[in-house]
Structures are given as structure tokens and as C-alpha cells.
């Protein structure tokens, strides 16, 4: 029983890390898009 909980804990840890990385990447991409739009809008 203990080994099963350990494996599940590792899996959930990796899932959490992947979700965190994905959300971070999406937020950086979103901020980049907003910055690009503002830069284009302010230059014209």
C-alpha cells in the first residue's frame, strides 16, 4: 500500500509541475502578445 501511494505522489507531483510550467508558458506568451499589440498600436 505504501509503495502505491508513493508512486501516485510522484505522478501527481510531475503533473503539478507540468501544469505549472504550462500555465507559466501560456501567461508569458499572453503577455508577449499584449506587449506586441501595444507596441504596434502605439507606433502607428
Z-matrix of the N, CA and C atoms (Angstrom, degrees):
N
C 1 1.452
C 2 1.530 1 110.89
N 3 1.317 2 117.45 1 -39.66
C 4 1.462 3 120.25 2 -176.87
C 5 1.531 4 111.08 3 -66.78
N 6 1.346 5 117.32 4 -40.18
C 7 1.464 6 119.30 5 -178.87
C 8 1.527 7 110.80 6 -66.34
N 9 1.342 8 116.52 7 -35.64
C 10 1.461 9 119.48 8 178.41
C 11 1.534 10 110.53 9 -63.46
N 12 1.320 11 117.05 10 -42.32
C 13 1.472 12 120.62 11 179.17
C 14 1.528 13 110.06 12 -65.68
N 15 1.329 14 117.67 13 -37.21
C 16 1.464 15 120.63 14 178.89
C 17 1.526 16 110.60 15 -64.57
N 18 1.332 17 117.16 16 -44.42
C 19 1.463 18 119.86 17 178.83
C 20 1.527 19 110.86 18 -63.81
N 21 1.312 20 116.92 19 -41.66
C 22 1.461 21 119.75 20 178.15
C 23 1.523 22 110.21 21 -64.21
N 24 1.330 23 116.97 22 -37.73
C 25 1.456 24 120.19 23 177.85
C 26 1.513 25 111.86 24 -63.85
N 27 1.321 26 117.61 25 -41.08
C 28 1.467 27 120.71 26 177.77
C 29 1.523 28 110.78 27 -64.73
N 30 1.326 29 116.25 28 -42.53
C 31 1.460 30 119.60 29 179.75
C 32 1.523 31 110.43 30 -62.58
N 33 1.314 32 117.27 31 -45.58
C 34 1.453 33 118.86 32 -178.94
C 35 1.530 34 110.86 33 -67.31
N 36 1.331 35 117.26 34 -32.26
C 37 1.466 36 119.61 35 176.96
C 38 1.524 37 110.08 36 -63.83
N 39 1.347 38 116.51 37 -46.64
C 40 1.464 39 119.45 38 178.77
C 41 1.512 40 111.38 39 -63.85
N 42 1.339 41 116.51 40 -39.20
C 43 1.464 42 118.71 41 177.69
C 44 1.507 43 110.68 42 -62.79
N 45 1.331 44 116.79 43 -42.79
C 46 1.474 45 119.63 44 179.05
C 47 1.516 46 110.89 45 -62.51
N 48 1.335 47 116.92 46 -42.47
C 49 1.461 48 119.66 47 179.44
C 50 1.520 49 111.47 48 -64.51
N 51 1.352 50 116.81 49 -40.67
C 52 1.460 51 119.24 50 178.47
C 53 1.525 52 111.49 51 -65.90
N 54 1.330 53 116.81 52 -40.89
C 55 1.454 54 120.03 53 176.96
C 56 1.522 55 110.62 54 -62.75
N 57 1.331 56 116.71 55 -43.35
C 58 1.458 57 120.21 56 179.94
C 59 1.533 58 110.23 57 -62.01
N 60 1.333 59 116.69 58 -44.50
C 61 1.462 60 120.13 59 179.06
C 62 1.526 61 111.06 60 -64.38
N 63 1.321 62 116.94 61 -39.74
C 64 1.456 63 120.39 62 179.18
C 65 1.511 64 112.55 63 -65.49
N 66 1.319 65 116.24 64 -43.75
C 67 1.468 66 120.26 65 179.01
C 68 1.523 67 110.36 66 -66.85
N 69 1.328 68 117.05 67 -39.80
C 70 1.467 69 120.45 68 177.77
C 71 1.527 70 110.29 69 -62.60
N 72 1.332 71 116.34 70 -45.42
C 73 1.460 72 120.09 71 179.39
C 74 1.522 73 112.22 72 -62.72
N 75 1.331 74 116.45 73 -40.59
C 76 1.465 75 119.70 74 178.84
C 77 1.526 76 111.00 75 -65.96
N 78 1.329 77 116.67 76 -37.80
C 79 1.468 78 118.64 77 -179.97
C 80 1.532 79 110.76 78 -70.02
N 81 1.317 80 117.15 79 -38.50
C 82 1.471 81 119.57 80 177.27
C 83 1.521 82 110.00 81 -65.08
N 84 1.336 83 116.98 82 -42.09
C 85 1.466 84 119.96 83 178.27
C 86 1.528 85 110.64 84 -64.10
N 87 1.319 86 117.20 85 -41.71
C 88 1.467 87 120.52 86 178.44
C 89 1.514 88 111.96 87 -62.50
N 90 1.321 89 116.38 88 -43.32
C 91 1.464 90 119.23 89 178.26
C 92 1.527 91 111.02 90 -65.06
N 93 1.322 92 116.28 91 -36.69
C 94 1.465 93 119.77 92 177.55
C 95 1.513 94 111.71 93 -64.28
N 96 1.330 95 116.70 94 -40.80
C 97 1.467 96 120.26 95 178.56
C 98 1.528 97 110.54 96 -64.85
N 99 1.340 98 116.32 97 -44.67
C 100 1.463 99 120.05 98 178.85
C 101 1.526 100 110.47 99 -62.32
N 102 1.315 101 117.94 100 -42.61
C 103 1.463 102 121.04 101 179.22
C 104 1.523 103 110.90 102 -64.08
N 105 1.335 104 116.70 103 -39.87
C 106 1.469 105 119.74 104 178.69
C 107 1.523 106 110.97 105 -64.49
N 108 1.336 107 116.59 106 -43.73
C 109 1.467 108 120.30 107 179.71
C 110 1.530 109 110.51 108 -63.27
N 111 1.331 110 116.47 109 -43.79
C 112 1.471 111 119.35 110 178.27
C 113 1.523 112 111.50 111 -62.76
N 114 1.330 113 116.62 112 -40.24
C 115 1.459 114 120.15 113 -179.25
C 116 1.522 115 110.50 114 -64.16
N 117 1.338 116 117.24 115 -43.78
C 118 1.464 117 121.39 116 179.32
C 119 1.516 118 109.98 117 -66.05
N 120 1.332 119 116.40 118 -42.56
C 121 1.471 120 121.18 119 -177.73
C 122 1.538 121 110.78 120 -65.07
N 123 1.328 122 117.74 121 -42.12
C 124 1.455 123 120.57 122 -177.37
C 125 1.536 124 112.29 123 -74.49
N 126 1.322 125 118.18 124 -26.84
C 127 1.467 126 120.21 125 179.37
C 128 1.509 127 112.00 126 -76.25
N 129 1.331 128 117.89 127 -26.55
C 130 1.471 129 119.73 128 -176.20
C 131 1.522 130 112.60 129 -87.50
